[in-house]
Each structure stands twice: as C-alpha cells, then as structure tokens.
Amino acid sequence: MIEEKIDGTEDTGELYEHYKFVADPRQSPLRVDKFLQSRIENASRNKVQQAATAGNVLVNDKVVKSNYKVKPGDVVIVVMSTPPKVVDIFPQELELNIVFEDDDVIIIDKQAGLVVHPGFGNEDSTLLNGLMYYFEKTNQNIENGFGYLVHRIDKDTSGLLIIAKNEMAQTKLGKQFYDHSIERKYQALVWGDFEEEEGSIEGHIGRSLKDRRKMTVFPNGEYGKHAISHYKVLKRFGYVSLVECKLETGRTHQIRAHFSHIKHPLFNDEKYGGDQILKGTTFTKYKQFIQNCFKIIPRQSLHAYILGFVHPTSGKTLRFESELPEDMTLVLEKWENYAQHKDLFVD
C-alpha cells in the first residue's frame, strides 16, 4: 500500500488535508470509509463518511459513496477539512462586518488588525471569539460554538472571509478550495512599476530556512509547496503600482512572498521589506511623503476584495465584492496627487 499526504494545513492558508492511497495488490474487499479510517490518524468514520457525502472521496478519479468496496490497485483520494487547533475560545463582543449569512455560511469583511483564530501571542480578541459572541447573542445553535474555518487571511490583511456554520458546509467548501474553483481576488499596492500589463508568478512557497516567521519562494521547487499568483496592473503611480491579484493556489503569505520575490514587495509590508523607500528620489519632501503614507496605512497594503463560490447546499454561485478600506483609499489618493504634482516634491 502506498500512502501520500498531498497537502495539509501547516504552510497553507486553506484548511484541508488531501490524502492519496494505492491499495495493496493483496487488498481484500473493504468499504472505503473503513479503508480510509484505518489509514488516517484521528479520522473518525463519521468524518470520512461526511467527506464521501460531500463528494470528496474518489477512487480511480471517480466520486464514490462510503460503501464502495476497495479492490487491489485502487487509487483512493480523499479531501478532508482540518480546522486549526484552537482551545479555550470564549465569547467576546467585537465589531464584525457581516456581508452575508444563512444557515450554512457567514461572510465577514474583516478589518485589518483582527486575527482570525487564537494562537501563540493571540489568545483572545480574535474573529472566532467575536463569532462565538455573535452566535450566542442571536441564539444560533452552532455545534462548536464559533463556526468552521475554511481558509484564513493574515491579521493585517483586510477583506472577505468565509466561515461555515456546520461541518458539511465546511467539507464541501474545502473541496472547492482544493479544486481551485473558489474565486479570490485581491488588490495590493506594491513598490515599483511593471513593463507588462499582466503576468503570473510561479514558485514553490515554504517557510524560510533563516526565519520561520516568514515564507520564502523556492523557484526550483526544492522545498515548499507549488504556488501560482496571477496579477494585472490597475493603476501606475511611477514608483508604486496598484495591482489586482488572482490566486490559483492559497499558500500562507502567498501574495506577499511572491511579490517580494520579484522585487515588488507590498507597500509598507514590514515582514517582506516593503517598509523601506525602495523607489523614488532622495529629496527630503519625497521621504516625508512616504513616511506620511506609512502612517496612514501601518500595515501591508493588501485587501481581499472579491470572493466567489458555489453555495454548499443550494448549488448557486455566490459572489461578493468589498470596497477598499479607508486606509488604502487615502494612500491611493495621496499617490494620485503625487503622480500629478511631482514637481512639488523637488528640493
């Protein structure tokens, strides 16, 4: 029997695990749910059956039910949602911008500075704490109290995030993320100008071997996980550019790491080198202009502004768009003004 764990949650912004098994030539007929349960650590039979019901269990590239009998040589693939390990979550009243909500999903337009889930150094005041308070206040019977994450966005990235209200919705949405059928677009202000109008960045992303808090691009694929980002230039301001980013994969810090790799780090992205004056003049007024911009947006200039997916129950395609937050809007206005009055910044 050959086992391969294709994907996981450690270095991805998506919360699922993808397993692939090739049944031994001497495999006796066995229900696929029992086959998978015996091979995946801590996987309950109910969890596996839930994945099968959602259409997330495939044998020889065909969706099968949980009672399918595995035969010798069968290639069995399963995609299972794997939420982050969170403990001691308690309700806290927080500001939540709810864009859409029904019995299965809730869409949040997350403000910059809000951590998605508790972790080391961020034990409370997270989105999940706020959701637990909201669900209790509105008398919603959510099984785990705070909802089921399908993906994440960084603390200092603003924009749209989907949370499932039940495990079946989470499982079905997780499959859409795995299949890359989710539509996700971001807007980012990055350093530098581009010769082309659009392009793609491809390169494995993994944790830096020098700094575990950062992600690094490994262009030769010797480490990390495959990642592709597509971009289109929306506005040019000379020394910085506003770009639209479309993710084909969803690795942690993917946009930030990819644009840093091609020498266009996000404006004021401290972790990836964008908090320095990388383009422009040496004039004092220009330096002051940049510092004023950094004060307006004291974070990486990144906003998740489009989210589209197939509803896990109705099957209808839903699409949401979020306006740029005030800090990004103000900085773009300053760059618009700068581009029109460059002569004012000459000493």
Secondary structure, 3 states (H helix, E strand, C coil): CEEEEEECCCCECECEEEEEEECCCCCCCEEHHHHHHCCCCCCCHHHHHHHHHCCCEEECCEECCCCCEECCCCEEEEEEECCCCCCCCCCCCCCCCEEEECCCEEEEEECCCCCCCCECCECCCCHHHHHHHHHHHCCCCCCCCCCEECECCCCCCEEEEEEECCHHHHHHHHHHHHCCCCEEEEEEEEECCCCCCEEEEECEEEECCCCCCCEEEECCCCCCECCEEEEEEEEECCCEEEEEEEECCCECCHHHHHHHHCCCCECCCHHHCCCCCCCCCCCHHHHHHHHHHHHHCCCCCEEEEEEEEECCCCCCEEEEECCCCHHHHHHHHHHHHHHHCHHHHCC
